Amino acid sequence: MLKLLTKATILLSLTATMAFAYQAIRLNVSEGETKERNDAFNGILEVDLEDAGFTPKDVHPGIEYYYRLFYGTKLDKKGKPNPKFKEDYVENLHNLGFITISNEETMLPLLLKEPKLGGFAPLNYLIYKKISETKTYVGTLTPQAMLDIVGAKDEEVRAGFTEMIDALSEVTDEGMGGEVEYIEIEKLNDKTMMEFEIPFDRGDDILDAKFDFMDKFEKAFEDEDYIIAGKRDFHEYWMDNELEQDRFDAYWVYSLCHFTFSYTVFNVWERPELGVSAPCSMYMYVEKDKNVLHVGMPSVNNWITFGHITDPEQLKFIKAMDVKIREIMISLGAKEI
């Protein structure tokens, strides 16, 4: 059972008269020296996550260091001019870490009923600390928000997924101490997902066809300055561990990151709490004996809602990401559904 903790609500850029009820982001907030807090967090990664059934595969600590390296240094490591250097570079983060985690075994029956949950499998386990604060924040989107974003209706799926995320919250609270705070919203967007279908020629070997598409996909996104921050092949895991299922011939998930986008939102705008949605999980699957590749991911426009963003330039900047992703997918032969 979760310990009873004080629940506070973070209200971001809102009028005092506006009421909220939907808890979208859950954060454990603790005071203390950065090293002490990082050591506590590392203890969770090294021991407690496994107890909760999660495996961290793609661990990305110290992102603020890479922001400085990419955009805050005039010369690269070879002493040559850094083409990415920004004259207006700012630094507002003392610590920022993304850890993509998942529980492949627990997710199997959930994905069989609701494949779109791959939009949060793996999910990002976030830690951050602003330079201006003495607090360290650790958390994720709430299970309700994740389930509602993908449109999961099945009660068993909702209960199983919620239980899994609650186990993560419990080890977070025990490991970090602190208090639990929620970022609340009025409601989710009407359209919370981007979904595509792509004709999939299985050929003589579906693995060859899958790897061929993966090569094209990765090149297309990397050419547009995206980083493939991780990959999880659920189908491969299930086969290696003799976990039977009769729905998918392939199921894998990419973790996508656009570094300039993340630097701007998390560092320049000082909105690192939105990192619970990054890297973005894009799932891909082929059903048994079918010739269609299904692709989907949570819309980046959800960030507008989570952050209560109203600034016109910021709105334009965020909305451009969904547009770019659609363009890349269409270039790969996808049709949005």
Secondary structure, DSSP 8 states (H G I E B T S, - for coil): ------EEEE--S--TT----EEEEEEEEEES-HHHHHHHHHHIIIIIHHHTT-EEEEEE--HHHHHHHHHS-SB-TTSSB-TT--TT----EEEEEEEEEE-HHHHHHHHHH-GGGGGGSSEEEEEEEETT-SEEEEEEE-HHHHHHHHT---HHHHHHHHHHHHHHHHHHHHHH-SEEEEEEES---S--EEEEEEE---TT-HHHHHHHHHHHHHHHHHTTTEEEEEEEEHHHHHHHTT---SSEEEEEEEEEEEHHHHIIIIIIS--GGGGGG-SEEEEEEEETT--EEEEEEE-TTHHHHHTT---HHHHHHHHHHHHHHHHHHHHTT-EE-
